[in-house]
């Protein structure tokens, strides 16, 4: 049986005189997969990341938070220990997360509307949803 390539079957493998042979590792790299859609995996992961919705406080809850803030402001010199819960908006998508921090109260800036703790945590007052302290249990 004879075929169209019988005259080439027994010839030696051609080798270039100008270019050296490629190593097996480099040859394998040619066929390795690549990310045709760079950033696509990160975008899918970001979409799957869950956020909480900001809950709207009713007027009674807002008034109670204002009372608590006023009591703590009266005792700011004693640096009372407080536990603050607040909503932190997400920078990349709608929603955010509720965070809680406990520490010594350093300052309540009523002009800038920021509550500051000794450890450097700064919390916008409009984002505060909970404010607890031993000082409040005895006074409110």
For each residue, the residues with C-beta under 8 A, 3 or more apart:
1:
2: 6
3: 6
4:
5: 8 9
6: 2 3 9
7:
8: 5 11
9: 5 6
10:
11: 8
12:
13:
14:
15: 21
16: 19 20
17:
18:
19: 16
20: 16
21: 15
22: 26 27
23: 26 27
24: 27 28
25: 28 29
26: 22 23 29 30
27: 22 23 24 30 31
28: 24 25 31 32
29: 25 26 32
30: 26 27
31: 27 28
32: 28 29
33:
34:
35: 38 40 41
36:
37: 40
38: 35
39: 42 43
40: 35 37 43 44
41: 35 44 45
42: 39 45 46
43: 39 40 46 47
44: 40 41 47 48
45: 41 42 48 49
46: 42 43 49 92 93
47: 43 44
48: 44 45
49: 45 46 93
50:
51: 90 93 94 95 96 97
52: 87 95 96 97 98
53: 95
54: 87 89 95 96
55: 87 129
56:
57: 61 62 65 129
58: 61 62
59: 62 63
60: 63 64
61: 57 58 64 65 129
62: 57 58 59 65 66
63: 59 60 66 67
64: 60 61 67 68
65: 57 61 62 68 69 128 129 130 131
66: 62 63 69 70
67: 63 64 70 71 140
68: 64 65 71 72 131 133 136 140
69: 65 66 72 73 108 115 125 131
70: 66 67 73 74
71: 67 68 74 75 135 136 139 140
72: 68 69 75 76 80 82 105 108 131 133 135 136
73: 69 70 76 108 110
74: 70 71
75: 71 72 78 80 135
76: 72 73 79 80 105 107 108
77:
78: 75 135
79: 76 104 105 106 118
80: 72 75 76 104 105 133 134 135
81: 102 103 104 105 133 134
82: 72 102 103 104 105 117 131 132 133
83: 100 101 102 130 131 132 133
84: 100 101 102 115 117 123 128 130 131 132
85: 98 99 100 128 129 130 131
86: 98 99 123 124 127 128 129 130
87: 52 54 55 96 97 98 99 127 129
88: 96 97 98 99 127
89: 54 95 96 127
90: 51 93 94 95 96 97
91:
92: 46
93: 46 49 51 90
94: 51 90
95: 51 52 53 54 89 90
96: 51 52 54 87 88 89 90
97: 51 52 87 88 90
98: 52 85 86 87 88 129
99: 85 86 87 88
100: 83 84 85 130
101: 83 84 117 119 121 123
102: 81 82 83 84
103: 81 82 117 118 119 121
104: 79 80 81 82 117 118 119
105: 72 76 79 80 81 82 108 115 116 117 118 133
106: 79 116 117 118
107: 76 115 116
108: 69 72 73 76 105 114 115 116 125
109: 112 113 114 115 116
110: 73 113
111:
112: 109
113: 109 110 124 125 126
114: 108 109 122 123 124 125
115: 69 84 105 107 108 109 122 123 124 125 128
116: 105 106 107 108 109 120 121 122 123
117: 82 84 101 103 104 105 106 120 121 122 123
118: 79 103 104 105 106
119: 101 103 104
120: 116 117
121: 101 103 116 117
122: 114 115 116 117
123: 84 86 101 114 115 116 117 127 128
124: 86 113 114 115 127 128
125: 69 108 113 114 115 128
126: 113
127: 86 87 88 89 123 124
128: 65 84 85 86 115 123 124 125 131
129: 55 57 61 65 85 86 87 98
130: 65 83 84 85 86 100
131: 65 68 69 72 82 83 84 85 128 136
132: 82 83 84 136
133: 68 72 80 81 82 83 105 136 137
134: 80 81 137 138
135: 71 72 75 78 80 138 139
136: 68 71 72 131 132 133 139 140
137: 133 134 140
138: 134 135
139: 71 135 136
140: 67 68 71 136 137
